Amino acid sequence: MEYSYRLSPLQQGMLFNSLYAQQSGVDIEQIIFLIQEKLNISALQQAWNRVTKRHPVLRTSFDWQSNNREPLQWVHRQVEIPWELQDWCGLSDEEQSAKLEAYLQCDRTLDFDLNIPPLMRLALFKVSESSYQLVWTFHHAILDGRSFTIVLEEVFKFYDAFCCGKDLYLPQPPSYQDHIQWLQQQDWSKSEDYWRKLLKGFSAPTPLLVDTIPSDKSGFGQQEIRLSKKITQMLESLAQEHQITLNTIVQGAWALLLSRYSGETDVVFGATRACRHSSVAGSESMVGLLINTLPVRFCVSPDKSLIPWLKELRSQWVELRNYEHTPLYNIQSCSEMTVNTPLFNSIVVFENQDLNTVLQSRGSRWKNLHFRLEEQTNFPLTLLAYGGQNLFSSSNMTSKVLMIPKFRECWDIFKLYYQASLLNLGKI
């Protein structure tokens, strides 16, 4: 081992979740690549090894069992990436698809031993002479969404160089340890004043109308909607005209739905922020876990006009930028919630583009690569929303809850809300 340092607050939370809910798939990330080209497997493995050597978090393990007063993350000098290689060329397309989905389901519940690095593994399935499925599985505690693209870009830069018999030298990346040290130096008293004011009078989480899943059922459900290109363009125009964002519209829709189906006018949900603009130098290109999930509080009233209401939501989101690094347990202590009561039961994760769109926009080299991301949080309900030509939203439901049929209808109302915002700029 090389050295150790503390965990970020979010890493500590993810570590606890992994120990508490084993084999649940929580915080296990899977990125599936369809590679439609003749593959040099040796060069690809060499590229992954080089990128792992460049970024300490890819060689990190977690230690919570020693006589430390708090958990530590250890960076190891060398690690060996687990690879699984299989040839599926003899199978039909349907058999390959079924086999891949079965692998993903099994792989998701295969926990990492958090004491042993690396906290990632790779599986490569050859599906034809010039087509492969590559599955990159890793623990969310080491990487956030912005880091995914940085790692993947570097992997294929090194891969292309190695295929040509060349080497590649990239600038030294910023250290995630610097971000952790920066967090430890912060004085949270001012931010706690902000959160105490924002959450004043809020004493119970916004309820979800749920039934518990019977004991013989397990897993994790997902529902999806995709808006048309026309509606998406009109929404973007609406946002631009009124100086708000697509994220504001998504958050507003979610607040409205929570209010309608909980029967409450004062709602709180979580929202994830990238948290890269106000940390240490180089944080924009840092590989690690920098995100934070924060409470967002909205009041929904039929007396409010839609556009001014959305502008209020936008103003709150912008103001949060000054307090976005505050640890969630600090925020919890500033609220009027009882101990061990969560601030929220649902979270919203918004990205301007999905992973596949982001990477394919890098240029022609990426035209033969297609990506999809599978992930699961520990929250009962997660809304994932992606901009682009067709605004795409999916809801992830953990095994903790089963959404009752009435709440499933929210997806239809979610779409209708978008349409209504185009046709009627009056009351919400």
Secondary structure by P-SEA (a helix, b strand, c coil): ccbbbbbcaaaaaaaaaaaacccccccbbbbbbbcccccaaaaaaaaaaaaaaacccccbbbbccccccbbbbbbbcbbbbbbbbbbcccccaaaaaaaaaaaaaaaaaccccccccccbbbbbbbccccbbbbbbbbbcccccaaaaaaaaaaaaaaaaaaaacbbbbccccccaaaaaaaaaaccaaaaaaaaaaaaccccccccccccccccccbbbbbbbccccaaaaaaaaaaaaaacccaaaaaaaaaaaaaaaaacccbbbbbbbbcccccccccccccccccbbbbbbbbbbbcccccaaaaaaaaaaaaaacccccccaaaaaaacccccccccccbbbbbbcccaaaaaaacccccccccccccccccccbbbbbbbcccbbbbbbbcccccccccccaaaaaaaaaaaaaacccccc
